[in-house]
Amino acid sequence: MDTRQLAAFCAVVELRSFSQAAERLGVTQPAVSMQIRTLEEKLGHRLLDRSGRRVEPTEAGLRLYRGAQRLIAFEEQLLDEVAGVEEGEPRGRLEIGSSTGPGDRVLPLLLCEFQRRCPEVTVSLAIFDTQTVIEHVAERELELGIVGAARKHRGVVFEPFFRDEVVLACPPDHRFAGRTISLDELRSEPLIVMQEGAGVRQVLEDELRRHGVRMRDLDVRLELGLQESVRAAVMGGYGVAFISGSALEAELAAKQLASARVEGLDPARDISLVRASGRSLSRVAEAFLTFARERLA
């Protein structure tokens, strides 16, 4: 229903006059008459009684007037809310997903700081493996994703977010601790890996492939899901594992774990932002990305 017709009708009811309604609306009297006639034809009811000296609403007109007032008030409220999107502090909900590497330490702290700065924002962070994050973003179940491996997908686009070094983690008293080891030494050591689909595992497999080595060439003893499980197993002395360096800062500083390098391997990775192709980001999402990039610079 055309709210201009309803506005004209309400003005006539309130002022009991076509000419005064036209003056209030800044249009001609014939234009107001046309709006009312069109409305009556559309609804199939006579809405105004024009027989007396003053225009009076009929019973149907009174019902329409009460509903039209609510509709016009809602339209004004909606327009104010939309206009306010570009003004003041960001407000709303940010739905974001992350793979285990960036989602372990870096991203949660960024989100906490962002929410403290923007108290009208609520944040929801979901942790999955890389492929699942990409699929949820492509299906628009999440507005943003942060992943450790940019895998081709027609429904999303990737943008650089920050760079993360993947390190070989081991117990602090391990023979690899603090050393640069050879590939042959790595082959002889029990290795713990993450599940297929994890970004760190893909980066590791790609880097090994560059040197003509496959995962099956290594002594993989345990495949333990995602990063937290692998880190716990290394701390327990069950083997060594490649883990996101940003996820190990606290353990390395506390000397609960040590790191090593493998000669010739440089499994650093670009942590990527994922968003759905063709989707315009909300103001909340744009504000978070601006904040995060400033903090990570």
C-alpha positions, 0 to 999 in steps of 0.5 A, a space after each residue: 500500500 502506498 504510504 503517500 496515499 495513507 499520509 494524504 488520507 490521515 491529513 484529511 481526517 485530522 484537518 477535516 479539510 482537503 484544502 488544509 490537508 493539501 497545504 500541510 502536504 505541500 501539494 495541490 488539492 486535486 492531488 489530494 483528492 486523487 490520492 483519496 479516490 485511488 485509495 477508496 477504489 483499491 480498498 473497495 470502500 468509501 472512506 470519507 463522508 463529504 456530504 456535510 460542511 466538514 469532511 468526516 471519516 466513515 466507519 471503514 475510514 476510522 479503521 483505516 486511519 488507526 492502522 495507517 497511523 501505526 504504519 506511517 509511524 513505523 515507516 518513519 522509525 525504519 527510515 530513522 534507523 536506516 539513516 542512523 546506520 552511518 552515524 554514531 557508534 557501530 551497533 549490532 551483531 558480528 557473526 564470525 568464524 575462524 579456523 583453530 590457528 587464528 581462532 585460538 589466541 589472536 582473534 579472540 583477543 582482537 574481538 574482546 578489545 573491539 567489543 570493549 571499544 564498541 559496547 553496542 556490538 555483540 560478537 559470536 565467534 565459532 571455531 571450525 576447520 578451514 574448509 567448514 569456515 569457508 563453506 559457512 561463509 559461502 552459504 552466508 551463515 557467517 558474515 566473516 571468516 578467518 582461515 589459515 589456508 585460502 582454498 579455492 571456492 566459487 562462493 567466497 573471496 579471500 583477502 590477506 589478514 596477517 602472516 603467521 609462522 608455522 613452527 615445529 613444537 616439541 617438549 623443552 627437553 627434546 633433542 630438537 629444542 632450539 635447533 635447526 634439524 634436517 628432513 632426515 631427522 624429522 622422518 625419524 621422529 614420531 609426528 603428531 598431525 592435525 586432521 585433514 581440512 586444518 589449515 596448518 596441515 595443508 600448509 605443511 603438506 604444500 611445503 613438504 611437497 615442494 621438497 618432494 616429500 609426502 606426509 606418508 614419508 614421515 612417521 605420523 603416529 597420531 592424528 588428533 583433530 585440531 590445534 588444542 589436541 595436538 598442542 596438549 599431546 606435544 606437551 605430554 611428550 607424545 611426539 612433535 608437531 607443526 603448530 601455528 606460532 601465534 598459538 604457542 606464544 604463551 607456552 614458549 614464553 613459559 618454557 612449557 614448549 620449545 620450537 625447532 626449524 627444519 632445514 629448507 622448510 618455511 611453512 609460514 602462511 598468510 592468514 586470510 579473511 573470507 567473505 561471501 562473493 558479492 556480499 556487502 559487509 555490515 557497518 559492524 564488520 567494516 568497523 571490526 576489520 578497520 580496528 583489527 588491521 590497525 592492531 595487527 599492523 
